[in-house]
Amino acid sequence: MGTEADNGQIHIPVLLRECIEFLAPHAGGVYVDGTLGLGGHTREILSQSAPDGRVVAFEWDENALYHNQGTLREYRERLTIIRRNFAEIDEGLKEAEVEKIDGLMIDVGLSSLQLDYGERGFSFQRDAALDMRMDSRNEVSAQSILASATEQELADIFFYYGGEKQARPIALAIVENRKKERIETTKQLVLIVAHAIPKRFHPKKIHVATKVFQALRIAVNTELENLSRIIDNGVKYLKPGARFCVISFHSLEDKIVKRKFKNNEQLEVITTKPVVPGLEEVAANSRARSARLRVAEKR
Ligand SMILES: C[S@@+](CC[C@H](N)C(=O)[O-])C[C@H]1O[C@@H](n2cnc3c(N)ncnc32)[C@H](O)[C@@H]1O
């Protein structure tokens, strides 16, 4: 089952069955989906909580919001969409006039709409402006970071957010190149990275610029900070027994979720090990490959 985006691509919700089983939506319940995307999880929560369950969904990408106007129309009376960063859950729930909730989920990262639309600059596969903002209202873009961060800041971004061992030579190459011309396109960045890393260190299984692109995206969208903030701020809204489900896609995120769930005295961890997709799901949806679901319950 998938949701067709405007460009004809399908976004298949990841770990949908597992996530819904843990959330166990019921009639009359109020749920928060922090990452509406193309509405895959929200639709299922609304369907399972019929006839009067409610979802408050956060989404900061206007393209996704535009898309959902049509596809979620049938649920519009039970769905409140908030165009905000999910880290601003306090403000969002105030706007939605919701005080307590029966479950909270987030499915971080990019939707197919963002990934497959080359023009947003998320992918090194297509030449495009280096934007990478999920929320076009934000001031910081990949271009602005590449233009203004110091060599040390760039190296830290690539090393800590991308795990890129060649972070230093890449940062130096960016600083040298930007003296000659502004780094504005994905193609320019790919070439700079490919030249900065000695051939013998080029990775065999992934594209040479994969880690740099991932790191920049995390920095542009302050992804790790947002994740920490929603866990810190979201727990107080959960009713006793309500579940908090997080689907993440790389180890930096998963570490934050694991640590924050474990250290929060108001939460009991339900998944001691992360739930991962089965072989069948991965075969049907390559985006699910690295997904990990962790669940905690409010005491
Ligand atoms: C992986 S997709 C969610 C897919 C969705 N569960 C579905 O099945 O269609 C993640 C979505 O969350 C949005 N997003 C990511 N971080 C966000 C944040 N901090 N605040 C609001 N939306 C965010 C992205 O714009 C993207 O549309």
The ligand as a Tripos MOL2 file, in Angstrom:
@<TRIPOS>MOLECULE
LIG
   27    29     1     0     0
SMALL
NO_CHARGES

@<TRIPOS>ATOM
      1 C1          9.3960   10.0190    6.3310 C.3       1 LIG1
      2 S1          8.2480   11.2700    5.9970 S.3       1 LIG1
      3 C2          6.7940   10.7470    6.8150 C.3       1 LIG1
      4 C3          5.9840    9.8010    6.0090 C.3       1 LIG1
      5 C4          4.6430    9.4940    6.5770 C.3       1 LIG1
      6 N1          4.7350    8.7630    7.8260 N.3       1 LIG1
      7 C5          3.8500    8.7070    5.5630 C.2       1 LIG1
      8 O1          3.6760    7.4920    5.7600 O.co2     1 LIG1
      9 O2          3.4210    9.2600    4.5630 O.co2     1 LIG1
     10 C6          8.7690   12.5510    7.0340 C.3       1 LIG1
     11 C7          7.9610   13.8250    6.8590 C.3       1 LIG1
     12 O3          8.1330   14.5880    8.0520 O.3       1 LIG1
     13 C8          8.3980   15.9070    7.7290 C.3       1 LIG1
     14 N2          9.2690   16.3750    8.8050 N.ar      1 LIG1
     15 C9         10.5320   15.9750    9.0820 C.ar      1 LIG1
     16 N3         10.9890   16.6190   10.1550 N.ar      1 LIG1
     17 C10         9.9850   17.4380   10.5710 C.ar      1 LIG1
     18 C11         9.8670   18.3640   11.6410 C.ar      1 LIG1
     19 N4         10.8660   18.5790   12.4890 N.pl3     1 LIG1
     20 N5          8.6850   19.0100   11.7940 N.ar      1 LIG1
     21 C12         7.6590   18.8090   10.9330 C.ar      1 LIG1
     22 N6          7.7190   17.9490    9.8880 N.ar      1 LIG1
     23 C13         8.8760   17.2740    9.7220 C.ar      1 LIG1
     24 C14         9.0880   15.8850    6.3870 C.3       1 LIG1
     25 O4          8.8640   17.1130    5.7190 O.3       1 LIG1
     26 C15         8.4240   14.6960    5.7190 C.3       1 LIG1
     27 O5          7.3230   15.1070    4.9510 O.3       1 LIG1
@<TRIPOS>BOND
     1     1     2 1
     2     2     3 1
     3     2    10 1
     4     3     4 1
     5     4     5 1
     6     5     6 1
     7     5     7 1
     8     7     8 2
     9     7     9 1
    10    10    11 1
    11    11    12 1
    12    11    26 1
    13    12    13 1
    14    13    14 1
    15    13    24 1
    16    14    15 ar
    17    14    23 ar
    18    15    16 ar
    19    16    17 ar
    20    17    18 ar
    21    17    23 ar
    22    18    19 1
    23    18    20 ar
    24    20    21 ar
    25    21    22 ar
    26    22    23 ar
    27    24    25 1
    28    24    26 1
    29    26    27 1
@<TRIPOS>SUBSTRUCTURE
     1 LIG1         1 GROUP 0 **** ****
